[in-house]
Structure formats: structure tokens, C-alpha cells
Amino acid sequence: MAEQGDERRFGEHVVVRRHAYVAELALDRPKAMNAVSTEMARSIAAACAHLAADRDARVTVVTSTHERAFCVGADLKERNSFTDADLVRQRPVARAAYTGVLELPMPTIAAVHGFALGGGFELALSCDLIVADSTAVVGLPEVSVGVIPGGGGTQLLPRRVGAARAAELIFTARRLEAAEARDAGLIDELVPEGRDREEALALAGRIAANSPVGLRAAKRALRLGQGLDLRAGLEVEDAAWRSVAFSGDRAEGVAAFNEKRSPQWPGE
């Protein structure tokens, strides 16, 4: 297990810190409000590949070092200099950043304050849970600049809020402040100003007390079962159950319960 406070930087704009079994992926491009440039997208993807291979990381929290923004989306200043060929070349780099977060095998939580717009909100949507403070402003404004949400927004938002609500939000390009976003289901937990990171890390700590084998299998079942009919979804669940039923974590969990002690998860 990584030591408390261990830190590793990926490129100039992404930092991964460890808090025991909780990993923190911090977006750290404060001069641009964490706008995702090509370089930053590569760094996010590299950080996610590192975390995906870390069997001791039971939960990942995505945070921001900027005081007024989680992430304002794609770096439009950089995009303005692109030729069509540049844009084509950058597309797989950008996609790798969003899919890197989306495909992390452990539970993930976004800690959002200030602006989370466009690709910034898509990074949050790529997480399993979103904790936001009262300053949060979220939205997918891409059609207002002639594109569409391309970091998963057209697929992830309707899975959260339903097709009609997602269509209204994407077609109007409007921004929602924290309370409305919570009521609409765009965020999961609304906390007081300045407490999004602290509360997200606390939630991650509570999750990380559980079996890492169980957590990853449960996430796999939740993700793979989305959109399937009930019968097919139950088959996905059964396969995930079989993957944990004979694990060391299951044996330890049952033993700890019967011995009235805290489990010491082997993680296998």
C-alpha cells in the first residue's frame, strides 16, 4: 500500500496523491481553470492507467486545485489554433482522457466546486458519484460553440437523468447552479461551500473500508448491466458474483463477521 501523502505528478497539470487506500487525482492547471489541453489530456490518461494498475487503490477521487473551478472543459484557445488535421489527430488523445476516468476499475467520486462545464462536467459524469459544493455550476454548453458533448456527455447524462431531461439540457446549453443540479440528479450530494473535496474524501474512506474485490466486481456489474433487459442484467450480476464468491476477500469477510472483528482484506 502506498504511504499516506505519497504524491506523483503526471506531466505539468495532473497530480495523484494517496490517502491510504484512497487515491486522489487532482486537476492542476490553475492558470487556465483546468481547461483540458492536449498535454493535459495525455496526463489524465496516463494517471488513469497508473491508477487502474494499482491494486491497493480501492477508491479514486477526482479533485481540482483551482479555487473557482473544477474544470471548464476543452482548451478552446488551443482549439482555435488547430487545423482540421490537428483536430483529427487530437481526438483520440482527448477520448483517452475521458475513457481513462470512465474505465477506472474501482469506485470513483468527483469533488466539484465552481465551474464544471463541457468536458469538465463530462469528467465528473465519468465518475460513479458526484459530490458538489454550493458554488458548483454545471452544464454541457457544446452546441453553443458549434460542436456536441464529445467526452461521453450524450451517453452519460441520459443514463443519469433520463433521455428527455438530458436532451433539454444539451439542446439549450444552459448552466445549472448547485441546488437545481442536485434536484435534477446531475449531482449526488450537495455540501457547504468549500467542503466538496473533504466530503468526497470522507465518502471515499467509508467506501474503501469495504472489500476491494467486492467493490470492483460490484462496479463491473453496475456498469455492464446498464441498458440491458432484466434477464441479461441478472446474468451480468451472476458472473460478477462468481468472480468474488471464491475469493480471499469473501472468506475473510465471513470470518470477520462471525468473529465480530474488522476484516483485514487480502484484496484477492
TORPA-396787 format. One line per field, with one value per residue (C-alpha): x, y, z; chain; residue number from 1. Coordinates in Angstrom, 3 decimals. Example, Ala and Ser with C-alpha at 12.3 -4.5 7.8 and 13.67 -1.06 7.14 Angstrom:
BEGIN
X <- [12.300 13.670]
Y <- [-4.500 -1.060]
Z <- [7.800 7.140]
cadena <- [A A]
num <- [1 2]
This chain:
BEGIN
X <- [0.000 1.250 2.117 -0.206 0.596 2.522 2.399 3.220 2.943 1.850 3.062 2.640 -1.067 -2.131 -1.163 -2.019 -1.925 -2.555 -4.550 -4.089 -6.415 -7.941 -6.304 -6.802 -6.421 -6.045 -6.513 -3.795 -3.824 -4.924 -3.888 -6.460 -9.163 -8.172 -9.120 -8.136 -5.333 -3.806 -0.953 -3.340 -5.488 -2.396 -1.595 -5.107 -4.957 -1.508 -2.628 -5.677 -3.551 -1.332 -4.335 -6.006 -2.927 -2.747 -4.444 -4.165 -6.271 -9.810 -11.460 -10.382 -11.494 -11.118 -10.468 -9.332 -6.627 -8.351 -10.397 -13.202 -13.434 -13.406 -12.744 -14.087 -13.810 -11.715 -8.989 -10.739 -7.746 -5.675 -8.512 -8.732 -5.225 -5.970 -6.232 -8.762 -5.893 -4.801 -8.318 -8.445 -5.087 -6.147 -9.445 -8.108 -5.937 -8.971 -11.074 -8.402 -8.629 -12.387 -12.430 -9.487 -11.645 -14.745 -12.989 -11.203 -11.985 -12.569 -15.403 -14.783 -16.055 -15.837 -15.402 -16.841 -16.804 -17.230 -17.470 -17.756 -18.673 -18.482 -15.624 -15.179 -18.652 -18.059 -15.064 -17.400 -20.084 -17.459 -17.243 -19.694 -20.692 -20.532 -20.138 -20.506 -20.428 -22.847 -20.680 -20.953 -22.208 -22.561 -23.647 -22.886 -22.749 -21.075 -23.833 -23.412 -19.940 -20.895 -19.983 -21.579 -20.562 -17.771 -16.396 -19.311 -21.931 -24.608 -24.419 -23.690 -26.154 -29.296 -28.203 -28.306 -31.367 -33.337 -33.475 -35.838 -34.096 -30.710 -31.980 -33.301 -30.010 -27.839 -30.022 -30.351 -26.676 -27.808 -25.891 -27.366 -26.375 -25.772 -29.235 -31.019 -28.349 -28.882 -32.662 -32.294 -29.990 -26.879 -25.032 -25.488 -24.509 -24.614 -22.313 -21.480 -19.111 -15.508 -16.203 -16.515 -13.007 -13.167 -16.596 -15.689 -12.549 -14.555 -17.105 -14.252 -12.811 -16.109 -16.306 -12.656 -13.357 -15.164 -13.743 -11.684 -12.594 -16.273 -16.140 -14.605 -16.980 -19.993 -18.875 -18.392 -21.910 -23.436 -21.673 -22.101 -25.732 -26.804 -29.172 -29.693 -33.039 -33.535 -32.734 -29.471 -28.601 -29.036 -26.607 -24.063 -24.650 -24.234 -20.913 -19.707 -20.879 -18.978 -15.841 -15.924 -17.631 -14.420 -12.096 -9.929 -11.954 -15.180 -13.580 -12.145 -15.418 -17.421 -14.771 -14.548 -18.331 -18.534 -15.552 -17.006 -13.882 -12.915 -11.900 -8.320 -8.948 -6.361 -7.632 -7.754]
Y <- [0.000 3.496 5.657 8.423 11.588 9.877 12.095 11.537 14.081 13.229 15.945 19.509 19.522 16.294 15.064 11.714 11.606 8.685 8.764 5.171 3.131 6.239 7.775 11.420 12.528 16.314 18.510 21.151 23.721 26.759 29.430 28.035 26.926 23.354 23.691 20.386 20.921 18.127 17.841 17.730 15.085 12.891 13.398 12.438 9.265 8.385 8.967 6.762 3.971 4.158 4.012 1.183 -0.948 -0.113 -2.953 -1.077 1.865 0.994 4.333 7.283 10.879 13.412 16.910 20.361 22.665 25.768 27.786 28.696 25.775 22.024 22.146 24.453 21.858 21.774 24.360 26.487 28.811 25.837 24.567 27.965 27.421 23.951 22.998 20.309 17.819 18.914 18.336 14.855 13.988 15.309 13.437 10.058 11.846 13.661 10.500 8.611 11.106 10.712 6.949 6.690 8.080 6.202 2.837 3.023 -0.340 0.978 3.275 6.904 10.165 13.664 16.539 19.583 23.268 26.268 25.695 22.157 22.821 20.859 18.409 19.354 18.143 15.087 14.183 14.365 12.353 9.694 9.093 6.894 9.627 13.432 15.447 19.194 22.267 25.172 27.143 24.476 25.446 22.550 22.125 20.876 24.034 22.491 23.201 26.918 26.757 24.525 21.066 18.400 16.873 14.545 13.256 10.934 13.537 12.449 8.923 9.506 12.318 10.437 7.460 9.784 11.920 10.288 10.993 13.980 15.883 15.234 16.435 19.675 20.378 19.578 21.366 24.558 24.521 26.018 26.019 24.815 26.097 23.637 23.331 22.882 20.426 18.373 18.407 17.360 14.467 15.915 15.740 13.236 15.055 18.821 20.079 23.525 25.836 24.712 21.214 19.221 17.721 16.982 15.349 13.376 12.024 11.140 9.270 7.528 6.465 4.889 3.035 1.941 0.135 -2.500 -5.388 -4.165 -7.340 -6.781 -3.095 -3.710 -6.562 -4.506 -1.627 -4.018 -5.413 -1.936 -0.664 -3.736 -4.185 -0.678 -0.729 -4.484 -6.142 -7.626 -11.212 -10.221 -7.905 -10.710 -12.825 -9.990 -9.898 -13.674 -13.555 -10.802 -12.812 -15.879 -13.771 -12.949 -15.996 -17.984 -15.047 -14.480 -11.339 -13.332 -15.842 -13.041 -11.109 -14.080 -14.968 -11.389 -11.150 -14.351 -13.378 -9.867 -8.062 -5.717 -7.545 -7.454 -7.679 -9.650 -7.920 -11.094]
Z <- [0.000 -0.832 2.149 3.338 1.419 -1.395 -4.476 -8.121 -10.923 -14.451 -16.782 -15.599 -14.833 -13.066 -9.599 -7.996 -4.197 -1.910 1.318 2.487 0.256 -1.382 -4.449 -5.362 -8.977 -8.846 -11.905 -11.548 -14.335 -12.320 -14.826 -17.293 -14.796 -15.664 -19.329 -20.914 -23.414 -25.467 -22.970 -20.017 -21.724 -22.131 -18.456 -17.318 -19.407 -18.044 -14.453 -15.001 -16.481 -13.395 -11.048 -12.950 -12.355 -8.636 -6.770 -3.463 -4.681 -3.563 -4.468 -6.630 -6.010 -8.847 -7.472 -8.587 -7.227 -8.657 -6.170 -8.581 -10.983 -11.211 -14.960 -17.676 -20.443 -23.585 -24.083 -26.710 -27.059 -28.157 -30.355 -32.074 -33.459 -34.802 -38.440 -39.316 -39.385 -35.894 -34.596 -36.112 -34.530 -31.138 -30.975 -29.775 -27.206 -25.798 -25.803 -23.904 -21.045 -20.600 -21.099 -18.716 -15.903 -17.060 -17.144 -13.796 -12.182 -8.663 -7.482 -8.427 -6.958 -8.448 -5.983 -7.761 -6.904 -9.147 -12.872 -14.255 -17.857 -21.097 -20.899 -17.253 -16.401 -18.584 -16.406 -13.404 -15.216 -15.920 -12.170 -10.276 -7.816 -7.818 -4.614 -5.210 -3.010 -3.141 -5.608 -8.323 -11.780 -14.223 -17.818 -21.311 -23.478 -26.529 -29.050 -28.281 -29.877 -32.784 -31.513 -29.303 -25.991 -27.091 -23.811 -23.145 -22.272 -24.747 -23.330 -19.636 -18.932 -20.095 -18.001 -15.006 -15.637 -18.474 -22.195 -22.198 -19.388 -20.990 -24.370 -22.854 -21.073 -24.092 -26.653 -24.585 -23.490 -20.195 -16.946 -13.664 -10.260 -7.449 -5.906 -9.239 -10.378 -7.226 -7.653 -11.304 -10.433 -12.065 -8.754 -5.946 -2.765 -2.149 0.611 2.033 0.175 0.293 1.586 -1.653 -1.509 2.217 1.985 -1.138 0.516 3.626 1.496 -0.310 3.031 4.057 0.740 0.976 4.262 2.206 0.200 -2.778 -4.665 -3.898 -4.820 -8.227 -9.012 -7.937 -10.156 -13.066 -12.607 -12.333 -15.447 -17.664 -16.673 -17.697 -20.637 -20.608 -20.049 -16.596 -17.566 -19.264 -16.382 -13.877 -15.909 -15.658 -11.916 -11.627 -13.462 -11.122 -8.103 -9.297 -9.630 -5.914 -4.368 -4.002 -3.276 -0.247 0.488 0.746 3.124 5.253 5.264 6.509 9.109 10.392 10.694 12.720 14.890 15.465 14.239 11.438 8.257 7.010 3.270 1.282 -1.862 -3.906]
cadena <- [A A A A A A A A A A A A A A A A A A A A A A A A A A A A A A A A A A A A A A A A A A A A A A A A A A A A A A A A A A A A A A A A A A A A A A A A A A A A A A A A A A A A A A A A A A A A A A A A A A A A A A A A A A A A A A A A A A A A A A A A A A A A A A A A A A A A A A A A A A A A A A A A A A A A A A A A A A A A A A A A A A A A A A A A A A A A A A A A A A A A A A A A A A A A A A A A A A A A A A A A A A A A A A A A A A A A A A A A A A A A A A A A A A A A A A A A A A A A A A A A A A A A A A A A A A A A A A A A A A A A A A A A A A A A]
num <- [1 2 3 4 5 6 7 8 9 10 11 12 13 14 15 16 17 18 19 20 21 22 23 24 25 26 27 28 29 30 31 32 33 34 35 36 37 38 39 40 41 42 43 44 45 46 47 48 49 50 51 52 53 54 55 56 57 58 59 60 61 62 63 64 65 66 67 68 69 70 71 72 73 74 75 76 77 78 79 80 81 82 83 84 85 86 87 88 89 90 91 92 93 94 95 96 97 98 99 100 101 102 103 104 105 106 107 108 109 110 111 112 113 114 115 116 117 118 119 120 121 122 123 124 125 126 127 128 129 130 131 132 133 134 135 136 137 138 139 140 141 142 143 144 145 146 147 148 149 150 151 152 153 154 155 156 157 158 159 160 161 162 163 164 165 166 167 168 169 170 171 172 173 174 175 176 177 178 179 180 181 182 183 184 185 186 187 188 189 190 191 192 193 194 195 196 197 198 199 200 201 202 203 204 205 206 207 208 209 210 211 212 213 214 215 216 217 218 219 220 221 222 223 224 225 226 227 228 229 230 231 232 233 234 235 236 237 238 239 240 241 242 243 244 245 246 247 248 249 250 251 252 253 254 255 256 257 258 259 260 261 262 263 264 265 266 267 268]
